[in-house]
């Protein structure tokens, strides 16, 4: 596998049973083979994408002291601003060369989850920033729901298997700014090699070189989306739940060539998380003689906490 397969979500929701099945087969095979697909036909329109990027660029252009006002202590960076170099990949000392923001779930009719999740942080200086973030969050969540429905069918589950787990789930929209590189980085890159924690990740802004994916032979291949595509990959929670049938692929964002050090890079991943009490126990259908159960039972909330400690975002 040396290229990322491309699929079109409109095939799945077309009402044509044959097109729907072809989409299910194509996305399932891609996630077994490489763990990534480029997806057309999602629910984000060009105007919303443009508006979000415009607001995100305005936010990251604010003075550092203004941005730091939105860095909330004691919540492991789950909402608001996380400053440059704070996050590092699992097992890596050097902080990644990035700053970012977190929009979280807009809980509907569930006081228990409202109390569990930190509140979203409102940027007073930019009235449209939070509005654009919320709208994009909803459209990406809707897109993710249909991708997971296709994967449920591929796994032999009922089509809406994931729906109740992701409704009001602990998902995160993360606009990222990789600032211009001003001096030779010692061992740091824009985002060191890592696997994502969650069920699936939907990435806006994978146009142009930078994002690389490691295939099963250990080779790094460029993952470049068309302007109308989202790059979508399997996270560790889904990989664990499917006993590694669907692959959570290691990926990274490399530093640009020296002549492009003076440029910023922006990307906006949506990390689709379930509610924290979803059991990630290995699905029976994914266990057989050649693939014995590889993971202990754990809930999504327990797994997330474990990983946030490993990433240095929360202290034991």
N, C-alpha and C positions, 0 to 999 in steps of 0.2 A: 504493500500500500504506500504509494508515493504522492498521491493527491487526495485532498479532502472531498468526499462525494457531496453532490448538491441534490437537494430534494425540494419539492414545492408543496407547501401545506394546503394549497387550494385543492390538490388531488385528494387529500384525506377528507376534506369537508365538502366535496363536490356533489355528494349524493350518488356518485357512480361507484358501485361495489367493486368493480375491477380496478379502477384507479386507486380507490381507498386501500385495497389489499396490496397493490404494487408499492404504495407509499410505506405501508407497514413493513413489508419485506425489505425495502431499500434502507429505511432508517435503522431497522433492527440489525441488518447485516453490517451496516456501517459502524454501529456501536459495538458489535462483536469484533470487528476487524481493527478499528482505529480509535473509536470512542468519540469521534467528532463528525458533524455534518455542517454544511452551509445550507441555510433554510431560506427559501423565497416564500412569498405568499403569507407573511405574518401580519399582525394587526397594527403595526406601527405605520403611520403615513409619513410622507416626506416632510410635511409642514411641522408635525410634532417633533420629528427627529431634529430638524433644523432649529426649532425653538429651544429644545432641551440643550443642544450643544452650545447655542448662543448664551443661554443662562449659566451653563456650567463654566464656560470660559470667563464670563463676567465674575462668577464667584471666585475662581482661582486667581483672578487678577486683583482681588481685594488685598489691601495691606495685610501682612502676616499677623499683626496684632489683632486685626478685625477677625480674621479667620480663626485665630486661637480662642477668641471669645466663644466660639461654637464647638470647642473641643470639651466634651462633657466627661469629667472624671468618674471613675467607678462603674462604668457600664461596658468595659472591654471594647470600646470603639463601635458599639452596635448601632449608634445613631449619631448624626452630626459629623463633625470634621475630625479627621485623623491626620496629623501633621507629617511632614516629610521624614522618611527614614524610620518611622515608628514600627512598621510591620516587617518581619523577616519570614522567609520560607521555613518550613519545618526542618530542623537540623542545621540551619544556617545562622551564623552570628551577625553577618552584615545586614543592615536594614536595606530594603528595596528602595530604589531611587524614584519614589512617588509620594504624592499626597492624595487623599481621597475624601469622599463624603458618603454617608450612608442614609438613604431613605429606607424606612421599614414599613411593615404591614399597616394598613388602614383597617383596623378590626371592625367587623360588622356583627352586632348583636351577640357579643360574647364577653361579659364583664370579667370572667376569669382570665382570658387571654389578654384583655386590655390591661389588667393589673400585672400580668407576667412580662409583657413586652415594654421596653422603654418607649417613651413618647417620641414622636418625630420632632425634630428641631427646626424652628422657623427662622429663616434668614431675613431680618428686618430690612436690610439695605436693598434687597432684590425681591419685590413682591411677587414676580412671576416665576421665580426659581422653584419654589415649593409646588406651585400649581403645575408646572411642566413636569416636575419629578413625579408627582402623584399620577398624572395622566399616563406617562410612559410606564410607570410601575404597573398600572392596571392592564395596559395593552400587552405588556410582556408576560404578565401572570396568565392572561387569557391564552396567549400563544403557547406558553409552557403547558397549560392544561391539556391542549389538544395533542401536543407532542407526547405527553405521558399517557394519554389515551391510546395512541398508536403503539407505544411500547408495551402497555398492558396487554393489548391484543397479541403482540409478537410473543409475549411470555406465556400466552395461553390463559390469561386472567380475564375477568369481566372488564369490559371496556372502561367503565368508570371507577375501577378499583382505587385509583389514586385521588379521586375528586375530593372525598371528605378529609383526606390527610393534608391536602394542599389548601383547602378553603381556610382562610385566616391563618395560613402557615407563616412561619417565621422567616419569610423571604426578605432579601436585601437587594436594593438597587444601588450600585456603587459607581458613581462617576469618578474617574481616576485622571489625575494630571501627572504626567511624567515631564518635569521641567527640563529646560535646556541643560545639557551637561557642561559644567564650567571648568572642570579639571579632571585629569585622568582618574577614573574610578579604580580603587585598589582591587577589591574582589566583588564589588557590588554591580548588579545589573538592574534594569528597570523592574523586572519581576523574576526572581530566581525560580528554577525548576520546581514545580509543585503539582500536586493533584488538588482539585477542589473538594470541599467538605460535603457539599449538599447533594440533592438528587440530580438536577441538571443545571447547567449555566447557559444563559443566553447572552451573547456578547455583541454589543453594538460597537462599531469602530474598528473592525479587524481589516479595514482596507489598507493596503500598503504593507511593506515588510515590517517585521518586528515580532509578531506572535509565531512561535514554533511549537510543533507537536512531535513527541517521540513515538515512532512506530515500534512494532514488536521486535524489530531487529536492532533497536537502540539507535536508529538514525533519526536525526532532527530534520523535519520537513516544514517548509513555510506553510502557514495557514492564512491564506489571503481570501477574503470574501469580496464579492461584487458589492457595489454601493447599495443594492436593494436586498442584500442577504444579511441574516444574523448567523454567526458561528455558534453552534450549540454542542456542548459536550456533556458527557456523563460525569457525575461527581462520585465521591467515595461512598456516600450513603446508598446510592442506587447500585453501585458496583457490589457493595457488601450484601445488599438485599437480594441480589441476583447471583450470589456466589461467584462473582467475577465473570459471569456470562457476558454482561454488558461492561465494557472496560472504562475505568476511570483513567484517562491517559495523562501522563506527565507532560506539562507544557511550560513555556517560559516566554518572557518578553525580553529580547536581547537589546543591547545598546546599539544605536544606529552607527553607520560609518562616521568617522571623525568629521567629515565635511557637513554632516547633518546634526552635529552635537548642539548647534545653536537653536534647534527647533524643539518646540513642545510636542508631545504626543498626548492625545486624549482617547480614552476608551471607556465604555460604560457597560460593565457586566451586570446581569440580573441573576442572582443566586437563588434558585428555587429551593426553598426549605419546606419540609412538612411541619405540622404541629409537633411540639416537642415530645408528646407521648406516643407518637407512631412507633411501633415495634419494627426494628430493622432486621429481625430474625431472618435467616436465609429462607427463601421460598422453597417449599418442598419440590416444586417442579424443576428447580435448578440443581437438585442433588441427584447424583447417580453414582454407579460404581467407579467411573473415571473421574468424577468430580465430587468427592466427599465434602461434607459441610466444612467450610474453611474458617468460619467466624463464630465467635460466641454471641449469644443474644444480647442486645443492647437497644435502648430507645434512641430516637433522634436527638433528644435533649441531652442525654448523657454523652453521646458521641460528640456533639457540638462543643460541649464544655471541655471535654478531653482535648479536642483540637485547638480551641482558643488558648488553653494553657500552653500547649506545645508551640503555638505561634507567638507567645509572649504578650498576647492582648489581655489576658486576665491572669492574675497571680493565684497560686494555690492557696 
